[in-house]
Amino acid sequence: MTSITVLLITVVFVAEMLRKRAHGHRIEEERRRADADLQLIRAQTQVQELAIVEQERKRFLSVVSHELKTPLTSILAFADILTRHSDPLTERQIKHLNLVKRNGRRLDQLIGDLLDVSRIETGNFSLEFSDVPISDLFDDLTESLQGMFELKSQKLLVVNLASGRLVSADRSRIFQVISNILSNA
């Protein structure tokens, strides 16, 4: 065999190896692209599924809030009627009715919070500012939360240093915020 023949065989051999290597790289690159495409499709599917779950959560929140509010309104109204229009009630009956009303108002507040979340998410939440007497606000908070503090064997002491002072706020929202803070105490 001549050196030219050996050289030609070597060149053909090297060319074939380079062709196989290039073909292998193309296949590997195609596999990587297919994997990336599959991951993208999975991610898009997860995003779509999460969007559906989020829509259902919002719908559920709204429906449940409204469904709870209807019977609660009847319970509170009936407790008020019993308190005002019943034959003389025993001290124990009055205590129980007051407990029903207090817990009913608390539940009503929690349902209102759920409705607020729903309104915030849909962009229908608004604040109504007015001048609120600070001392009246804390008097109402004290009255509203007194039972809860008694159940926890805690005492709420309010020192009125703001007599006659006003704050510009949405009364129900500022009440809600302070009530939530005190409820978590």
C-alpha positions in Angstrom: 0.0 0.0 0.0 1.3 3.3 -0.9 1.4 6.2 1.4 -1.2 8.0 -0.8 -3.6 5.1 -0.3 -3.0 5.1 3.5 -3.5 8.9 3.5 -6.8 8.6 1.6 -8.0 5.8 3.9 -7.1 7.9 6.9 -8.9 11.0 5.4 -12.0 9.0 4.6 -11.9 7.4 8.1 -11.5 10.8 9.8 -14.2 12.4 7.6 -16.6 9.5 8.5 -15.9 10.0 12.2 -16.5 13.7 12.0 -19.7 13.1 10.1 -20.9 10.7 12.8 -19.9 13.1 15.6 -21.8 16.0 13.8 -24.8 13.7 13.4 -24.6 12.8 17.1 -24.4 16.5 18.1 -27.5 17.3 15.9 -29.4 14.5 17.5 -28.3 15.6 21.0 -29.3 19.2 20.1 -32.7 18.1 18.8 -33.2 16.1 22.0 -32.3 19.2 24.1 -34.8 21.3 22.1 -37.5 18.7 22.5 -36.9 18.5 26.3 -37.0 22.3 26.5 -40.2 22.4 24.5 -41.7 19.8 26.7 -40.7 21.7 29.8 -42.3 24.9 28.3 -45.5 23.0 27.5 -45.6 21.6 31.1 -45.0 25.1 32.6 -47.7 26.7 30.4 -50.1 23.9 31.4 -49.3 24.5 35.1 -49.9 28.2 34.7 -53.3 27.6 33.0 -54.3 25.1 35.7 -53.3 27.6 38.4 -55.3 30.3 36.8 -58.3 28.0 36.7 -57.8 27.1 40.4 -57.5 30.8 41.3 -60.7 31.6 39.5 -62.5 28.8 41.3 -61.1 30.0 44.6 -62.3 33.5 44.0 -65.8 32.2 43.0 -65.9 29.9 46.0 -64.9 32.7 48.3 -67.6 35.0 47.0 -70.4 32.3 47.0 -69.5 31.0 50.5 -69.4 34.5 51.9 -72.9 35.3 50.6 -74.3 31.9 51.5 -73.0 32.3 55.1 -74.3 35.8 55.5 -77.9 35.0 54.7 -78.6 32.5 57.6 -76.4 34.6 60.0 -78.5 37.7 59.4 -81.6 35.6 60.4 -79.9 34.3 63.5 -78.9 37.7 64.6 -82.3 39.2 63.9 -84.0 36.4 65.8 -81.6 36.8 68.8 -82.5 40.6 68.8 -86.2 39.8 68.7 -85.9 37.3 71.6 -83.9 39.9 73.6 -86.5 42.7 73.1 -89.8 40.9 72.9 -89.7 37.8 75.0 -91.4 37.4 78.3 -89.0 38.2 81.1 -85.8 36.2 80.5 -83.7 34.7 83.2 -80.2 36.1 83.7 -78.8 32.9 82.2 -81.0 33.2 79.0 -80.0 36.8 78.6 -76.3 35.8 79.0 -76.7 33.1 76.3 -78.6 35.4 73.9 -75.9 38.1 74.3 -73.3 35.4 73.6 -75.2 34.4 70.5 -75.4 38.0 69.4 -71.7 38.8 70.2 -70.4 35.7 68.4 -72.9 36.3 65.5 -71.5 39.8 65.1 -68.0 38.4 65.2 -68.9 35.9 62.5 -70.5 38.6 60.5 -67.3 40.6 60.7 -65.3 37.6 59.5 -67.7 37.0 56.6 -67.4 40.7 55.8 -63.6 40.3 55.7 -64.0 37.4 53.2 -66.3 39.7 51.1 -63.7 42.4 51.3 -61.0 40.1 49.9 -63.3 39.2 47.1 -63.9 42.9 46.4 -60.2 43.7 46.5 -59.5 41.0 44.0 -62.1 42.2 41.6 -61.1 45.9 42.1 -64.5 46.8 43.6 -63.1 47.8 47.0 -63.4 51.4 48.1 -62.9 53.5 51.2 -65.3 56.1 52.6 -63.4 58.7 54.6 -65.1 60.9 57.3 -64.1 62.6 60.5 -64.3 59.9 63.2 -64.2 60.7 66.9 -61.3 58.7 68.3 -62.9 58.3 71.7 -66.2 56.9 70.2 -64.2 54.5 68.0 -62.4 53.1 71.1 -65.6 53.0 73.1 -67.2 50.9 70.3 -64.1 48.6 70.1 -64.1 48.1 73.9 -67.8 47.2 73.8 -67.4 44.9 70.8 -64.4 43.0 72.0 -65.1 42.8 75.7 -66.6 39.3 75.5 -63.6 38.0 73.6 -61.2 39.4 76.2 -63.2 37.9 79.0 -63.1 34.5 77.3 -59.3 34.8 77.0 -59.1 35.9 80.7 -57.6 39.2 79.4 -58.5 42.7 80.3 -58.7 45.6 77.8 -57.9 48.9 79.3 -58.5 52.0 77.2 -57.1 55.3 78.5 -58.9 58.2 76.7 -56.2 60.7 75.8 -57.9 61.7 72.6 -61.2 63.1 73.9 -62.7 65.4 71.3 -60.1 64.5 68.7 -61.0 63.4 65.2 -59.2 61.2 62.7 -60.0 61.2 59.0 -60.6 57.6 58.2 -63.1 55.0 56.9 -64.8 54.2 60.2 -65.6 50.6 59.4 -62.1 49.9 58.1 -60.2 51.5 60.9 -62.5 49.7 63.3 -61.7 46.5 61.4 -57.9 47.0 61.5 -57.8 47.9 65.2 -60.2 45.0 66.0 -58.0 42.6 64.1 -54.9 43.8 66.0 -56.6 43.5 69.4 -58.1 40.1 68.5 -54.7 38.7 67.9 -53.4 40.0 71.3 
